[in-house]
């Protein structure tokens, strides 16, 4: 049995996670970001791609007032091991999946898994996380990682925070190409709820 996978998105109204130059902090407001930390606190692992690490150097920890719980395992998909040893996620309690020859990166554990089109295979990643007793994963970026999990049929729910701004077609999409030829092939989700969070909108979906 694989872990439950939740895709968290923080985007503009038109589904962009960054401008054409890569600027992304902060698209959503402080209330949405705080809710994002609450979501982190309810999951065993937080997963991102190496592009997110290189662009934002995220900590991927739970930062809430008076939070005394454990922090989720930080997971990075990094096929060519481009994560710097100085990255915040490499400071410990981190797991880097690669398709290259493993080598030391900071205090992170580096594990080689099977490849799918040159990237860590989603099934292999999920199997390795199950072996580490991970039962829930929160995906936080980026668009290629989101598309890979969706194409693998592994996204069970979406937590979508949408800011009232527009970034246009040159902005970076929250989900990379799915190469769909027909609408009938589009992954389908059902809406569970919509509510305002500060100036943003929080939409929740489950796989149909």
GIQUI-V168073 format. One record per residue. N is the residue number from 0. SS is DSSP state (2 for helix, 1 for strand, 0 for the rest). NEAR is the number of other ideal C-beta (glycine too) atoms within 8 Angstrom. D_CENTER is the distance of its C-alpha to the mean C-alpha in Angstrom with 1 decimal. Layout:
((N;SS;NEAR;D_CENTER) (N;SS;NEAR;D_CENTER))
//
This chain:
((0;0;2;20.6) (1;0;7;16.9) (2;0;12;14.4) (3;1;8;13.3) (4;1;14;9.8) (5;1;15;8.5) (6;1;12;6.2) (7;1;13;6.3) (8;1;13;7.8) (9;1;11;10.3) (10;1;14;12.8) (11;0;12;16.5) (12;0;9;18.8) (13;0;9;18.6) (14;0;9;14.8) (15;1;14;14.3) (16;1;14;11.7) (17;1;12;14.4) (18;0;11;18.1) (19;0;6;19.7) (20;0;5;20.1) (21;0;8;16.5) (22;0;6;17.2) (23;0;11;14.4) (24;0;5;15.5) (25;0;7;16.1) (26;0;12;15.7) (27;0;10;15.8) (28;0;11;18.4) (29;2;7;18.8) (30;2;10;19.1) (31;2;15;15.8) (32;2;11;14.2) (33;2;9;16.3) (34;2;11;15.2) (35;2;11;11.6) (36;2;12;13.1) (37;2;9;15.1) (38;2;12;12.2) (39;2;13;10.9) (40;2;11;14.6) (41;0;6;14.7) (42;0;12;12.2) (43;0;10;13.2) (44;1;15;10.1) (45;1;14;6.8) (46;1;11;4.9) (47;1;17;4.4) (48;1;12;7.2) (49;2;13;10.6) (50;2;9;11.0) (51;2;13;8.8) (52;2;16;10.9) (53;2;9;14.0) (54;2;10;13.6) (55;2;8;12.8) (56;0;7;13.5) (57;0;10;11.4) (58;0;6;12.9) (59;0;11;10.1) (60;0;7;13.1) (61;0;10;14.6) (62;0;6;17.0) (63;0;9;19.3) (64;0;3;23.1) (65;0;4;24.9) (66;0;9;21.9) (67;0;3;23.4) (68;0;6;21.1) (69;0;3;19.2) (70;0;7;15.8) (71;0;13;13.0) (72;1;11;12.8) (73;1;14;10.5) (74;1;15;9.3) (75;1;16;9.2) (76;1;13;10.0) (77;0;13;13.1) (78;0;12;15.8) (79;0;8;18.4) (80;0;12;17.8) (81;0;7;17.4) (82;0;15;15.8) (83;0;9;18.7) (84;0;8;20.5) (85;0;5;20.6) (86;0;12;16.8) (87;2;8;16.0) (88;2;14;13.6) (89;2;14;16.7) (90;2;8;18.9) (91;0;6;18.6) (92;0;5;16.8) (93;1;15;14.4) (94;1;12;14.1) (95;1;15;13.7) (96;1;14;14.1) (97;1;14;16.3) (98;0;11;18.9) (99;0;8;21.3) (100;0;4;23.9) (101;0;8;22.4) (102;0;6;23.5) (103;0;5;23.1) (104;1;12;20.5) (105;0;11;21.3) (106;0;6;21.1) (107;1;14;18.0) (108;1;6;18.7) (109;1;11;18.4) (110;1;10;18.7) (111;1;9;19.6) (112;0;12;18.7) (113;0;8;20.0) (114;1;10;19.0) (115;1;9;18.4) (116;0;4;19.4) (117;0;6;19.0) (118;1;11;15.4) (119;1;14;14.6) (120;0;10;15.5) (121;2;11;13.0) (122;2;8;16.0) (123;2;11;16.9) (124;2;13;13.6) (125;2;12;13.9) (126;2;9;17.5) (127;2;11;17.2) (128;2;12;15.0) (129;2;11;17.6) (130;2;6;20.2) (131;0;8;18.8) (132;0;6;19.1) (133;0;11;15.4) (134;0;6;15.6) (135;1;12;12.4) (136;1;15;8.7) (137;1;13;6.1) (138;1;15;2.6) (139;1;10;2.3) (140;1;12;3.5) (141;0;12;6.0) (142;2;12;8.4) (143;2;10;9.7) (144;2;14;6.9) (145;2;16;6.7) (146;2;12;10.4) (147;2;11;10.9) (148;2;13;9.7) (149;2;13;11.7) (150;2;7;14.6) (151;0;8;14.7) (152;0;6;15.2) (153;0;10;12.7) (154;0;14;10.9) (155;0;8;13.2) (156;1;13;12.3) (157;1;12;10.7) (158;1;12;10.9) (159;1;11;11.7) (160;1;17;13.2) (161;1;13;15.6) (162;0;14;17.8) (163;0;7;21.4) (164;0;7;21.4) (165;0;6;21.6) (166;0;10;20.4) (167;0;7;22.0) (168;0;3;21.6) (169;0;6;21.2) (170;0;13;18.0) (171;1;11;14.7) (172;1;9;13.4) (173;0;9;10.1) (174;0;9;10.6) (175;0;8;12.8) (176;0;4;16.0) (177;0;10;16.6) (178;0;4;20.2) (179;0;7;21.7) (180;0;4;25.5) (181;0;6;26.2) (182;2;5;24.9) (183;2;4;25.8) (184;2;6;23.0) (185;0;8;20.2) (186;0;8;17.8) (187;0;6;19.1) (188;1;9;17.9) (189;1;8;20.1) (190;1;8;19.9) (191;1;7;20.2) (192;1;6;20.8) (193;1;7;20.7) (194;1;6;21.6) (195;1;7;22.0) (196;1;11;20.2) (197;0;8;22.3) (198;0;7;22.5) (199;1;14;19.3) (200;1;10;18.8) (201;1;14;16.5) (202;1;12;16.3) (203;1;12;15.5) (204;1;11;15.7) (205;1;9;16.3) (206;1;10;16.8) (207;0;5;20.5))
//
